[in-house]
């Protein structure tokens, strides 16, 4: 029985070996750089860790072309089905720096994490084991082998601990156990939880199902700069002080506690004792979004660290109180987010949420300032803000009422985003807005805007006030007082405001405008002066009721088209363009400058929804006399025909010259040779075409070798042509009377018009009479072998009708013998290609 068991085990090993050897690894991606090799084997269905050492003898080998294991610095095997690590194939990856095994099925136990597993990875800096195991334990002795590890991303099963072995990881800086990207079940945090992790700086505990935190749990992490406890919904504010207590002994800079309360429940109060320990830290960022926060106790903001630069209180239920006057006491605050106030969860979220948070056992002292006290104060009020605050987000918070006369101090605010509220009337003036560059008050149901509201916004560059109901207010501003002080204006969005008319002076003091968005309004006439806006690049007038533009408007726009930088683009899509004889001048102008009109091809006529170009063509017939149409048509037709004939003549100029020569010869009694003549029909064996500078080569080399040496008869221009005759006719006579044509191609030859004439006429002779081009043969002299050839020469070279003249004496005999054979070649078997 024992032998049988051994045989079965042996067979099992061989079967597994076969599986491993036959698995398809062709989808692995290899990326090379000067640093090393990155191997990406993610999402290819692996169920084992391949042997990157190339040890194929045990049946677990992996071959990757031109990949050496000691060059691999990054290995990604995420999103596979790997279940165990028993066959340690990391032993050769001594240079590996990044190892990603997330989203596999490697359980945290002694079978997979055994002594010696990571010991070969002496260079490993980053290890990702997220989303593998929801059960098991963390074997600290195994992870202690990674002496240079800097970042560890790992699951935390219930009751798992970070043992003493982690104290040996002196280089460990980041520990990510977040349940957002993995599996984390740290229900309790105690002082000893992180006692072996003094060295870490980044700790992500988000979504870890934490419901209890012992006081001082983080006090031992002296180097900690980033801590996230977000999405631990059952923790509640009851444990908030235990979180902050001890952080004064760390280097904390970023603290995230978003959604640490259930979605449904009573309103939350932030009391002085909650963040008190933070006052002695160097905190720069604080996130308390999504916590049903309604109110803060007096001095809460005052006691926050002065180093705070960014704070998020979004998605809460904040109401007014004394604390609203304390933001100014945060001297370095640059960005604060109040968005999504009073934004309750959906019914489905309320019903399906399974959350039981810790109750607040201690309440803050009663707030004597009621919620409505702010609105009962004097109409003009100054809000003192942090001296370095630059950005405010207060969107979708159901802020309600009139924006009356108020101010902010100091005057350093640059960006204000308050869209999607209910500020239905903007009276102003607003003070302290001199340095504001971005203002978003869109979607606020505003129906009235005072001409004084923006009077102090001298630095405003981008204004978003779309999706309101400002049409009536703006149409009454015939002097342009509303935007009179917006000299630095670059972007304005007035879309969806019910605007039917704007006076010409509305933007008269804003020469720097680049983008003007007026889509989805009711504009029926355009009179706004924009000729001073030399930087205007986008004018969006789509979805309005415009039927035409005045002559002055067309002239102004035309000037901008020609002089503007950058190029102006106008959108008139979905307007009510009038296609009538009266409006024909505008329609023609529109078509002439169609490149400046976005989606021009989609423009249609108001009368019949027909295509604009087609309608213009129809109007050109209907609105003008037939005489003028006939004259225009005749001139156009004549021009087209003339151009067509000219192009045809130019394209066939060589054929025309050849046919003219043949016709002239026929007139004088010449008979064209048969299409396949014999040798006796030709006077010469070859006609030599050459440039006059090469006459010495022809008379000495060619005559000596071909005529005297081989007995061939050559037609040579300077010797055999009839003097005082028509040169072009003489050339054609020689070509037609010669069995072959030999061209001595030099640089001068390619630049000579007469030699190009000879070559082109020879080409026509081959096409029309001989039905082959092989009777022409080029001699390419050494000086042109690397040159760029004219098209005609290139055609013969491409067909192989050429020989290169040798630049050494040893090749001369072979060359002349080869040329003799070419000349004596019978043309009867050749055909035109």
Buried (B, 14 or more C-beta within 10 A) or exposed (E): EEEEEEEEEEEEEEEBBEEBBEBEBEEBEBEEEEEBBBBBBBEBEBBBBBBBBBBEEEBBBBEBEEBEBBBBBBBBBBBBEBBBBEBBBBBBBBBBBBBBBBBBBBBBBEEBBBEEBBBBBBBBBBBBBBBBBBEBBBBBBBBBBBBBBBBBBBBBBEEBBBBEBBBBBEEBBBBBBBBBBBBBBBBEBBBEBBBBBBBBBBBBBBBBBBBBBBBBBBBBBEEBBBBBBBBBBBBBBBBBBBBBBBBBBBBBBBBBBBBBBBBBBEEBBBBBBBBBBBBEBBBBBBBBBBBBBBBBBBBBBBBBBEBBBBBBBBBBBBBBBBBBBBBBBBEBBBBBBBBBBBBEBEEEEEEEEEEEBBEBEEEBEEBEBEEEEBEEEEEEEEBBBBBBBBBBBBBBBEBEEBBBBBBBBBBBBBBBBBBBBEBBBBBBBBBBBBBBBBBBBBBBBBBBBBBBBBBBBBBBBBBBBBBBBBBBBBBEBEEBBBBBBBEBBBBBBBBBBBBBBBBBBBBBBBBBBBBBBBBBBEBEBBBBBBBBBBBBBBBBBBBBBBBBBEEEBBEBBBEBBEEBEEEBBBBBBBBBBBBBEEBBEBBEBBBEBEEBBBEBEEBBBBEEEEBBBEBBEEBBEEEEEEEEEEEEEEEEEEEEEEEEEEEEEEEEEBBBBBEEBBEEBEEEEBEEBEEBBEEEEBBBBBBBBBBEEBBEBBBEBBBEBBBEEBEBBBBBBEEBBEEEEEEBBBBBBBBBBBBBBBBBBBEBBBEBEBBBBBBBBBBBBBBBBBEBBBBBBBBBBEEBEEBEBBEBBEBBBEEEBBBBBEEEEEEEEEBBEEBBEBBBBEBEEBEEE
